[in-house]
Amino acid sequence: MSVTMTESALFIPANLINGKWSIEGDGTFNTVLDKYHGTELARVPHATEDQMEEAIAAAHSSLGILRKMSAGDRSSKLVALADMIARDQEELAMLIVREGGKPIGYARAEISRCITTVRTAASEALRFTGETVPIDYGQGTGRTAFTKRFPIGVIAAITPFNFPMNLVLHKVAPAMALGCPVVLKPAPQAPLSALALGRMLEEIGWPKGAFSVMLCGIPVAEKLVKDERVAMLSFTGSDKVGWHLKAICGKKKVALELGGNASVIIDEGTDLAAAAGTVAIGANLYAGQTCISTQRIYVMESIHDAFRDLLVKEYEALKAGDPSDPAVAVGPIIDKGHFERIASWVEEAKQAGATVLAGGRAIDAERNVYAATLITDSDPDMKVNCAEVFGPVAVLEAVKDFRTAIAKVNDSTFGLQAGVYTNNFAHVKQAHEELEVGGVIINNVPGFRVDSMPYGGIKDSGLGREGLKYAMEEMSEPRLIVY
């Protein structure tokens, strides 16, 4: 194991299991690299099946402790956690830069969002409740009914690398607000922020066993998913893995956030220069490694050429390279495998007749930095169009009218969010009625997200919703009383 002195104050390179940090495991290790420099940050042991059993059993046992905590107690713990994140925010942001390759400005924004996420959860802990049920008629005349929501039980949380702290908190914070224990498996590429969270939960005095975080192989992770003591699986990641886990998880609730190939529509009457600047960032920030990164851009024919020229200029102005440089928007791809896949998809599109308007090449293959890439003349069945690139690649196409643009957006197996630039209110209403997505963002890119809003998709983009109150609804069950 190795860890720098600065980082050692933030995390322990070990698994947190039932209130204890363990450097023992199955004999293999997860090595975490600095994504730009390639240097080793830490080695964390892979947990064994017995250790996973201990974590699940401890989580299940902690239910009794959590049930005795008042909403005020849970809220106070969340406030203390938010204060700790605020205290260490610059060090945590740099940790995200190093383990995730995220540009520093975006990493700082993530930590700021983390503070908001936890403070919102603290507030929701105090006001989250059921509802009065109107039954004072017919057979219910003279009776009163209402529901109270109860925590569902142990949450199995599996999280991705791209928001290594905030997407963890989108599962952990609502669970804490309700009183649900969590067993967390973070992404192997960037688990250190989750380990830092475990250390902070220790410091605020969260009950031992009510939160475990561990790195493990697929068989051990599947034990967590399948165990009958686990009441809910909350997964964020690829659609292939997510639907597989749903198929094997048994009789438990499931929330899946699985990404997509998000679209934006550029309508007539739009401020094209402003839209081009936002779309360029929306397609390439953090090298496009977000599930609502702009991937498909549909522009009305009458304004296509003008918008294309503005967008290409914005692409050419984007800086790529070292994510610790505040001017950099496009940092490294998370690993060599994804870097090579992205390059092969672009090459495949070129060979099939697509035109590259910007980028289309590696900038630094050793460090997995790929240029911000804009493609046109694409076919619907090209991977850069129909699949999730999860890289700095977008396609730009002209459409004859707004209805055609909507049809193009809907011609996808995914449906997470879509952006629509328009000043035509009839088109605003039409987009809301007809776009087959979980969220429609007007005059912004699909990557817009506020942490309290309901967030999730349809079709292959997933099931259920995140966003603090909405996640709490997923993690609880209403119990009716009638008298």
Summary of the structure (lengths in Angstrom):
residues: 483
radius of gyration: 23.0
end to end distance: 60.8
largest distance: 74.1
contacts: 1807
relative contact order: 0.13
helix: 43%
strand: 22%
